[in-house]
Amino acid sequence: MNLDFMKFDLNQILTTTMVIFAIIDILGSIPVVIQLRKKAGHIESEKASIVATGLMILFLFLGESLLKVIGLDVESFAIAGSIVIFCIAMEMVLGLTIFKEEAPETVSIVPLAFPLIAGAGTMTTLLSLKTEYQTQNILVGIILNMLFVYFVLKNTERLERLFGKTGLNILRKAFGVILLAIAIKLFRNNTGL
């Protein structure tokens, strides 16, 4: 039996946790979460967190194989995710409505759990981390991040009160531009432009 799987490395856990935290950027997504909650009435934090965690763990173990089975490569997956992120960013920056009003159950899954939390950037990052770090340490990083994501999703109303309407408006526009830049970077890096 391989006991290496049972060994945890604090440095690897810290590194993977920080990398995943940066790519998920749940704090930067607070305006999006609030906007989705307003559209749908409420967000099912537990469902969104569980689905996103499940997707990330599934992709960590089966990502490349799964994409090969359906005839996709990581680059195509990243490009598709970048287009969805681009649309969300355009909604934030320009005040457009691209995504139709949907039932709260579906908003918690799409676009919140996927692609906002566990999107193409997160998935491709997980594949990259797997080449450098032990799987068990990446798993701990995923779980720590998802606990924080759950906390943020559960407390969006408090965070909304803390920032105020003007503060949230500024945050939404600013993070919309950041999301737009991330979408363009993802697109450019995976198309070779």
N, C-alpha and C positions, 0 to 999 in steps of 0.2 A: 504494500500500500504506500502511495506517495504522500508523505507527511508534509511536504512543502506547501501543499494547499492549506494546511492548518496554521502556518506561520504568518503572523501579521507584522508588517513593518510600518511603524509610526510615520516615518518620513514619506513613504509611498502613500499612506492614507491621507496625510496632510496635503501632499502635492495633488493627488487625484481629486480630493475634495475641493481644493481651490480652483483647479482647472474646470471641473464640472460646474462649480458655483458661478464662475465667470461666464461660461457659455450659456447656462440657463438664464442667468441675469433676472431672477424673479423680482428683485427690487426695482429694476428698470421696467419691468412688465406690469407694475402696479396700476398705472393708468389704463393699460389694456384690460386687465382683470376687472377694474371698476367699470369700464365701458361695457364689457361683456355682461357683467352683473346687471347693469342698468337695462341693457337690451333684453335679457332673458328673465329678469325678475330676481333671480338668485343663481348662485353657482354651487354645485355640489362638491365641496372641497375634498371630501373623503374619496369620492368617485374619481375626481380628476387626479388626485395624488396617487391613488392605487393604480389607475390605468397608466399614468406616466411612469411610475416605478416599474410596473410589469413590463411595459414596452422597453424601457432602458435595460432591464436585466435580460429580457429575451434577446434583445439586439446584441448585448454584450457577448452572449454565448452563441447565438445563431446568425448574427448579422450578415457576415459575408456569404455564408452558405445560403441563407434565405434569399438574399439579393440575386445570387447566381442561379438559384432554382427558378426564379421568376424572370430571369434573363435581364436583370438590371445590374449596373455597376454602381459603386459608391458615388461616383461623380454625378450620374443621372439622378440618384436619390437626393443628393445635395442641391442640384439645380431645381428640382421640383419643390423642395422645402424653401428654397430662396424666393421662389415666385409667390408662395403663400405668405411668407414673411413680408415681402414687398407690398402685397395687397393690404395687409394689416397696418403696415407703416403708413401707406397712403391714406388710409382711413384716419389715422391719428393726426397726421400733419395737415391734411386738407379738409378734414371734417366730412369726408365722403362716407357713403354707406355702400360697401362692396358685398359684405356678407349679409345674407338675408336674416331677418328675425327668425330665430329657431327656438325650439323648446329647450328649457333648462337642462334636460338630460343630455341633449346632444351638444350644447354649448360647453358643457363640462368636459366632454371628450374632444370634440373638434370645434373650435381651434385651440382650446385651452391645453388639455393634456397632450394633444398632438396637433399642430407642430410647435406651439408656443413653448411648452416645457420640454417635452421629449421630441424635439424636431430634428431636422436633418443635421443641423450643426452639432447637437448633442450626440446624435447617433454616430456621426463621422468622428467626433472627438473620442467617443468610447472605443471605436475601432483603432484609433491612433494610440490611445492609452494602453490598450491591450498588447501592443507590440513592445511596450517599455516596462510595464508594471504587472505585478501578480494580480490575477483575477480577484482573489479574495479582498485585496486592498482596494481595488476599484469598486467592488460591491459595497464595502463600508462607506466609501466616498459617495456612492449613489444614495445609500440609505440616509446618511447625514444630511445631504442636500434635500432629499425629499421630505424629511422632517421639518426643515426650515421652510420649504415651499408650502407645506400643509399649514404651518403657523401663519405665514403671510396670507394665504388664501382664506383662512378662518378669520383673519383680522382686517380684511380690506375696509370694512366700515370704520373701524377705529383709525386706520391709516388715512382714510379719506377725511375724517374729521381733523386729524393732526395736520394734514397738508392744506386743507381748505380748498374751496372751489377754484380760486385763482392759482394757488400752488399746483393743484392737479392739472389745470389747464396748461400751465407752463411745463410741468413734467411730461404731460402727454405729447406736447409738440416736440420737446427736446428729445424724449426717448423715441418718438416716431422717427426723427431724423437719424438717431443712432441705429434703430432697427433697419431703416432704409439703407444705411451704410453697410450694416452686417449682411443684408440681403444681397446687395451689389457685390460685396467682397466674396461671399459664398458663390455667387453666380460666376464672377470673374475667375476665381481660383479653380472652378470645376469645368470651365469652358476653354480655359487657356487664353482668354482675351487680355 
